[in-house]
């Protein structure tokens, strides 16, 4: 009997109920068992849940699934297997480590902070294309960068019965208990855009060190020496820490001292878990005050496009011309009719998504080595960078 209050996932309970009926002779060999839709109606569950239960019965040789006809009790001797639960204590996954030809029907859960034209949409396109090419299905949920919400989504994904996970983590400095459980249980998952320190998990991301270094060198070659890096607090993501590393390496290569007093590392309005409209106003005012206190700054290197927009607004408020008085460079830019508005570092988000999907589908449970793929980025020269001004502008 299925118990909706049980800690077991519903598909596990339905699997056990149908298995018991078959073993007790309620369904004879060759007899049709209830369809996905009939199970939905009987147990009050989703189509995905009933499908998962039938897939588990087929995996244990209790039934044979015949496309277009239904599922029938098998005459083969059932292979009883242990199906650990994927709730608070352990994780369940079936049919792992298949070849690409056998990935049909795999359910991949994507947990992402957020997405927009600036970042994330192309990543989703790449994931969608790769999953479609492999006959897999993608389920997407946003965490908005909230760690607690990320944990809840992972639990819900596992309850749903996903076979694999792709995670754009809410934080880089700390890892959630749910992600740690995935590691312990060797559940196949891949981190995207960043990685978690000290956690043996595969990941796909941009080579942020190299990309940031190239951006800084571009400014150096234009004569800029007083460059302010603008970012959210670096502890929120390893990607930011790597970009800082790249900028520092560029300074060392050119023999230029890094002056982090000119940097501003406290923007909050662009973070996915901040919904206060006043935060953007406060960030803009903070940048205006910073530029007033550091009039020697001739270039701003923004960690993301939305911060570049704040930099552009701050420059306008101070009467600084771009790029004559102040150059601006950033990571990413929306693909629009004015894609050269900012000089920017374009990440290959589409390829990142494809690679993440391919990697997670290739994983074998208990056997997959930890891999980290770093993808190159492209420097796109726009109208926002130019030769350094001959003398500091007055504030």
C-alpha positions in Angstrom: 0.0 0.0 0.0 1.4 3.4 -1.0 1.8 5.8 1.9 2.0 9.5 0.9 3.4 10.4 4.3 6.3 7.9 4.0 9.8 9.2 3.7 10.3 7.0 0.6 10.0 8.6 -2.8 6.6 8.0 -4.4 8.2 6.2 -7.4 9.9 3.8 -5.0 6.7 3.1 -3.3 4.8 2.5 -6.6 7.7 0.2 -7.7 7.4 -1.9 -4.6 3.6 -2.0 -4.8 3.6 -3.3 -8.4 6.5 -5.7 -7.7 4.4 -7.2 -4.8 1.4 -7.6 -7.1 3.5 -9.4 -9.7 5.1 -11.7 -7.2 1.7 -12.5 -5.6 0.2 -13.3 -9.0 -2.1 -10.3 -9.3 -0.6 -9.8 -12.7 0.3 -13.0 -14.7 3.1 -13.5 -17.1 2.3 -11.7 -20.4 -0.5 -9.7 -18.7 -0.5 -5.9 -19.2 0.3 -3.8 -16.1 -1.2 -0.3 -15.6 0.1 2.4 -17.9 1.9 5.5 -16.8 -1.4 7.5 -17.1 -3.3 4.8 -15.2 -0.7 4.8 -12.4 -1.0 8.6 -12.3 -4.7 8.3 -11.7 -4.4 5.5 -9.2 -1.7 7.0 -7.0 -2.2 10.7 -7.6 1.3 11.3 -9.0 2.9 12.9 -12.0 3.7 11.1 -15.3 7.4 11.4 -14.6 7.0 9.6 -11.2 4.9 6.7 -12.7 7.4 6.4 -15.6 10.3 6.1 -13.2 8.5 3.3 -11.3 7.9 1.3 -14.5 11.5 1.9 -15.6 12.7 0.4 -12.3 10.5 -2.7 -12.8 11.9 -3.1 -16.3 15.4 -2.8 -15.0 14.8 -5.7 -12.6 13.2 -7.8 -15.3 9.7 -7.8 -13.8 8.1 -6.3 -16.9 8.9 -5.7 -20.6 8.0 -2.3 -22.0 6.7 -2.3 -25.5 6.5 1.2 -27.2 3.0 2.0 -28.3 1.5 -1.1 -26.7 2.3 -0.9 -22.9 4.1 -2.8 -20.2 3.7 -6.5 -19.7 4.8 -9.0 -17.0 8.0 -10.6 -18.1 8.6 -14.4 -18.3 12.2 -13.9 -17.4 13.3 -14.6 -13.9 13.3 -11.2 -12.1 16.7 -9.8 -11.0 15.9 -8.4 -7.6 18.2 -5.4 -7.0 18.8 -3.1 -4.1 17.2 0.3 -4.8 18.5 2.7 -2.1 16.2 5.7 -1.4 17.1 9.2 -2.6 15.8 11.1 0.4 17.6 12.5 3.4 20.0 9.6 3.9 20.9 8.2 0.5 20.5 8.7 -3.3 19.0 6.5 -5.9 19.9 6.3 -9.6 19.4 3.7 -12.3 21.0 2.8 -15.6 24.1 4.8 -15.0 27.2 4.7 -17.2 25.3 4.0 -20.5 26.7 4.7 -23.9 25.3 7.8 -25.6 23.1 5.5 -27.7 21.4 4.2 -24.6 20.9 7.6 -22.9 17.3 7.8 -24.2 14.9 8.7 -21.4 17.6 9.9 -19.0 16.3 12.7 -16.8 18.9 15.4 -16.0 18.2 18.0 -13.3 19.7 21.4 -13.7 20.0 23.6 -10.6 21.0 27.1 -11.7 21.1 30.4 -9.7 19.4 32.4 -12.5 19.7 33.2 -16.2 19.2 36.2 -18.5 20.4 37.6 -21.8 23.6 38.6 -20.1 24.4 35.2 -18.7 22.8 31.8 -18.6 20.4 31.7 -21.6 23.1 30.4 -24.0 24.2 27.9 -21.4 20.6 26.6 -21.3 20.6 26.4 -25.1 23.8 24.3 -25.1 22.4 22.0 -22.4 19.1 21.6 -24.2 20.7 20.7 -27.5 23.1 18.2 -26.0 20.3 16.5 -24.0 18.1 16.4 -27.1 20.9 14.9 -29.2 21.3 12.2 -26.6 17.6 11.5 -26.1 17.7 12.8 -22.5 15.3 15.2 -20.8 16.2 18.4 -18.9 14.4 19.7 -15.8 15.4 23.2 -14.7 15.0 24.9 -11.4 16.4 28.3 -10.2 17.9 28.8 -6.7 18.5 32.6 -7.1 21.8 32.1 -5.3 20.1 31.1 -2.0 21.9 28.2 -0.4 18.9 26.9 1.5 16.8 27.0 -1.7 19.5 25.2 -3.6 19.5 22.4 -1.0 15.7 22.1 -1.2 15.8 21.9 -5.0 18.4 19.2 -5.0 16.2 17.2 -2.6 13.2 17.7 -4.8 15.1 16.8 -7.9 16.2 13.5 -6.3 12.6 12.9 -5.1 11.5 13.4 -8.7 13.8 10.7 -9.7 16.4 12.5 -11.9 19.2 10.2 -13.1 21.9 12.9 -13.1 22.4 16.5 -11.9 24.1 19.6 -13.3 24.6 22.3 -10.6 25.5 26.0 -10.9 26.1 26.3 -7.2 24.8 29.1 -5.1 28.1 29.7 -3.4 31.7 28.9 -4.0 33.2 29.2 -0.6 30.8 26.9 1.2 29.2 23.7 -0.1 25.7 22.5 0.9 25.0 19.3 2.8 23.1 18.1 -0.2 26.0 18.4 -2.5 28.2 16.6 0.0 25.7 13.8 0.0 25.9 13.6 -3.8 29.7 13.2 -3.5 29.5 10.5 -0.7 26.9 8.5 -2.6 28.8 8.9 -5.9 25.7 10.3 -7.6 26.6 11.5 -11.1 26.7 15.3 -11.1 28.7 18.1 -12.7 29.3 21.6 -11.5 29.0 24.3 -14.1 30.7 27.7 -14.3 32.6 27.1 -11.0 33.8 24.5 -8.7 33.8 23.8 -5.0 37.1 23.9 -3.1 38.1 20.6 -1.5 35.2 18.7 -3.1 36.0 16.0 -5.6 33.4 16.9 -8.2 33.7 17.3 -12.0 33.2 20.7 -13.4 33.0 22.7 -16.7 33.8 26.4 -16.7 35.6 29.2 -18.5 39.4 29.5 -18.0 38.7 32.6 -15.9 42.4 33.1 -15.0 43.5 33.3 -18.6 40.4 35.3 -19.7 40.8 38.0 -17.0 44.6 38.2 -17.7 43.8 38.9 -21.4 41.4 41.6 -20.5 43.9 43.3 -18.2 46.6 43.1 -20.8 44.3 44.8 -23.3 44.0 47.7 -21.0 47.8 47.7 -20.3 48.5 47.9 -24.0 46.2 51.0 -24.2 48.4 52.6 -21.6 46.2 52.1 -18.6 48.0 51.5 -15.2 45.4 52.7 -12.7 42.7 50.0 -13.2 39.8 49.3 -10.7 38.3 45.9 -10.6 34.6 46.0 -9.8 33.0 42.9 -8.5 30.6 41.3 -6.0 32.3 39.9 -2.9 34.8 37.3 -4.2 33.9 34.8 -1.5 30.6 34.2 -3.3 32.2 32.3 -6.2 35.5 30.8 -7.3 35.0 32.3 -10.7 35.6 35.8 -9.3 38.6 34.6 -7.3 40.1 33.2 -10.5 39.5 36.4 -12.4 41.3 38.3 -9.6 44.2 35.8 -10.0 44.3 36.5 -13.7 44.4 40.2 -13.2 47.2 39.9 -10.6 49.2 37.7 -13.0 48.9 40.3 -15.8 50.2 43.0 -13.4 53.1 40.8 -12.5 53.9 40.0 -16.1 54.0 43.7 -17.0 55.8 44.7 -13.8 52.9 46.8 -12.6 52.0 47.0 -8.9 48.5 46.0 -8.0 46.7 48.7 -6.0 43.7 47.0 -4.5 42.7 50.3 -2.8 41.4 51.3 -6.2 39.3 48.1 -6.5 35.7 47.9 -5.4 34.6 44.4 -4.3 31.3 45.0 -2.6 28.6 45.3 -5.2 25.5 43.5 -4.2 22.7 44.6 -6.5 23.7 42.3 -9.3 23.7 39.2 -7.1 20.9 36.7 -7.9 19.6 36.6 -4.3 19.2 40.4 -4.0 15.7 41.8 -5.0 15.9 45.2 -3.4 15.6 48.0 -6.1 17.4 50.3 -3.7 20.5 48.2 -3.8 21.2 49.3 -7.3 20.9 52.9 -6.4 23.2 52.4 -3.4 25.8 50.5 -5.6 25.7 53.4 -8.1 26.3 56.0 -5.4 29.1 53.9 -3.9 30.9 53.8 -7.3 30.5 57.5 -7.9 32.0 58.2 -4.4 34.8 55.8 -5.1 35.7 57.5 -8.4 35.7 60.9 -6.7 38.1 59.6 -4.1 40.4 58.0 -6.7 40.4 60.4 -9.7 43.6 58.7 -11.0 41.6 55.7 -12.1 41.5 55.6 -15.9 39.9 52.2 -16.5 37.3 50.0 -14.9 37.3 46.2 -15.2 33.8 44.9 -14.3 33.3 41.3 -13.4 30.0 41.2 -15.2 27.8 43.2 -17.6 25.4 44.6 -15.1 28.3 46.1 -13.1 29.6 47.6 -16.3 26.2 49.3 -16.7 26.6 50.8 -13.2 30.1 52.0 -14.2 28.7 53.7 -17.3 26.0 55.5 -15.3 28.6 56.6 -12.7 30.8 58.0 -15.4 27.9 60.0 -16.9 27.1 61.4 -13.5 30.6 62.6 -13.1 30.8 64.0 -16.6 33.5 61.5 -17.7 33.5 60.5 -21.3 33.8 56.8 -22.4 36.4 55.9 -23.5 38.2 59.3 -23.7 38.2 59.8 -19.9 37.4 56.3 -18.6 37.6 52.9 -20.3 35.3 50.1 -19.3 35.7 46.3 -19.9 33.5 43.5 -18.6 32.7 39.9 -18.7 29.9 39.0 -21.1 27.4 41.1 -22.9 23.9 40.4 -24.3 23.8 39.5 -28.0 21.9 42.5 -29.3 22.1 45.0 -32.1 24.6 47.0 -30.0 26.9 44.1 -28.9 29.9 46.3 -29.2 28.7 48.8 -26.6 31.3 47.4 -24.2 34.6 45.8 -24.8 33.9 42.4 -23.2 35.2 38.9 -22.6 32.7 36.6 -24.2 32.4 33.2 -22.5 31.4 30.2 -24.7 28.3 29.5 -22.6 26.7 27.3 -25.3 29.7 25.0 -25.4 29.9 25.1 -21.6 26.3 23.7 -21.5 27.0 21.1 -24.1 30.2 19.9 -22.4 28.5 19.7 -19.0 25.6 17.6 -20.5 28.0 15.3 -22.3 30.2 14.9 -19.2 27.4 14.0 -16.9 25.9 11.5 -19.4 29.2 9.8 -19.8 29.6 9.2 -16.0 29.6 5.7 -14.5 28.4 5.4 -11.0 31.3 4.5 -8.6 33.8 4.7 -11.4 33.9 8.2 -12.9 37.2 10.1 -12.4 37.0 13.8 -11.4 37.5 16.0 -14.4 37.7 19.7 -14.8 37.2 21.3 -18.2 38.4 24.8 -18.8 37.0 26.5 -21.9 38.7 29.5 -23.6 36.9 32.9 -23.8 37.1 35.5 -26.5 38.0 39.2 -26.1 35.5 41.3 -28.1 36.8 44.9 -28.6 34.0 47.4 -28.4 33.6 51.1 -28.1 34.2 51.4 -24.3 38.0 51.1 -24.3 40.6 53.5 -25.7 44.0 54.9 -25.1 44.7 56.3 -21.6 43.9 59.9 -21.1 47.0 62.1 -20.9 46.2 63.5 -17.5 43.8 62.5 -14.7 40.3 64.1 -15.1 39.2 66.4 -12.4 36.3 65.3 -10.2 
